[in-house]
Amino acid sequence: MHLLSRRCVDGLRRLRGLLLLAALVLLAACAHAPEHNPLATWVPSPNVDARRPQLIVLHFTEQASVQQSLDTLRTGNGEGPVSAHYLIGGDGHIYQLVADSQRAWHAGVGRWGTITEVNSASIGIELANDGHSPFAPAQIDSLLRLLTDLTARLRIARTQIVGHEDFAPTRRNDPGPLFPWKQLADAGFGRWPEGALVDPPAGFDPWMALGEIGYPLDDRAAAVRAFHHHYRGIDSDTLDAQDLPVLYALTRKIEQVDP
């Protein structure tokens, strides 16, 4: 009887284990199943695709350490809860905080071209930097690797790499005038004037050109400051003669790439 009882106990344990495994498999299947509206009859179509981001936004953390930034991006700052998809430390280590398919809270209010809800249309990358120091070479190397991966895997156009200040120039100044946009351009990311710069033809409108690139013009001085940080590495909010060939080259490039 003792042996029989032990066999029964072992059998019950095995059965319990199988039932638990079956329950876990069922839960996993439910977790990956698409949401169905209970008000409608579910008649699935195969003609679907995941919603994909169209833009990659670069930030600096303006904080003292990677750990501080990891804490902030999992809690909040003075304005409330914040997050980003990725954080890159000065040593080049890449941290992911939000899945690529999810909407991170990194952009806030702003507009880039026709994109008016940037959080919903972008991947956010934070760079550990105090806002006043050059970006570390290892950090930029990792950023380039990450951009190569994201643009290929998520099919984001390589031209669609911007800074936070580009689309929110009245609120933000990151990644700032020290960020090496030219190095990114040499690696094939972002928009950059190519070849010899020439003066634009008569009637060229620099404000229309800024808007065509994507800059919001609600505050023109702020837009110019962001443009200068990005393309000239200077801190000025007034257009000058040197801006015109740059703007002309950028808009000509847009016409060639995005007819």
Stockholm file with secondary structure:
# STOCKHOLM 1.0

chainA/1-259         MHLLSRRCVDGLRRLRGLLLLAALVLLAACAHAPEHNPLATWVPSPNVDARRPQLIVLHFTEQASVQQSLDTLRTGNGEGPVSAHYLIGGDGHIYQLVADSQRAWHAGVGRWGTITEVNSASIGIELANDGHSPFAPAQIDSLLRLLTDLTARLRIARTQIVGHEDFAPTRRNDPGPLFPWKQLADAGFGRWPEGALVDPPAGFDPWMALGEIGYPLDDRAAAVRAFHHHYRGIDSDTLDAQDLPVLYALTRKIEQVDP
#=GR chainA/1-259 SS CHHHHHHHHHHHHHHHHHHHHHHHHHHHHHHHSCCCCTTSCCCCCSCCCCCCCCEEEEEECCSSCHHHHHHHHTSCBTTBCCCCSEEECTTCCEEECSCTTSCCSCCCSCCBTTBCCGGGGEEEEEECCCSSSCCCHHHHHHHHHHHHHHHHHTTCCTTCEEEHHHHCTTTCCCSCTTSCHHHHHHTTCSCCCCSSCCCCCTTCCHHHHHHHHTCCCSSHHHHHHHHHHHHTCCCCCSCCTTHHHHHHHHHHHHHHHCC
#=GC SS_cons         CHHHHHHHHHHHHHHHHHHHHHHHHHHHHHHHSCCCCTTSCCCCCSCCCCCCCCEEEEEECCSSCHHHHHHHHTSCBTTBCCCCSEEECTTCCEEECSCTTSCCSCCCSCCBTTBCCGGGGEEEEEECCCSSSCCCHHHHHHHHHHHHHHHHHTTCCTTCEEEHHHHCTTTCCCSCTTSCHHHHHHTTCSCCCCSSCCCCCTTCCHHHHHHHHTCCCSSHHHHHHHHHHHHTCCCCCSCCTTHHHHHHHHHHHHHHHCC
//
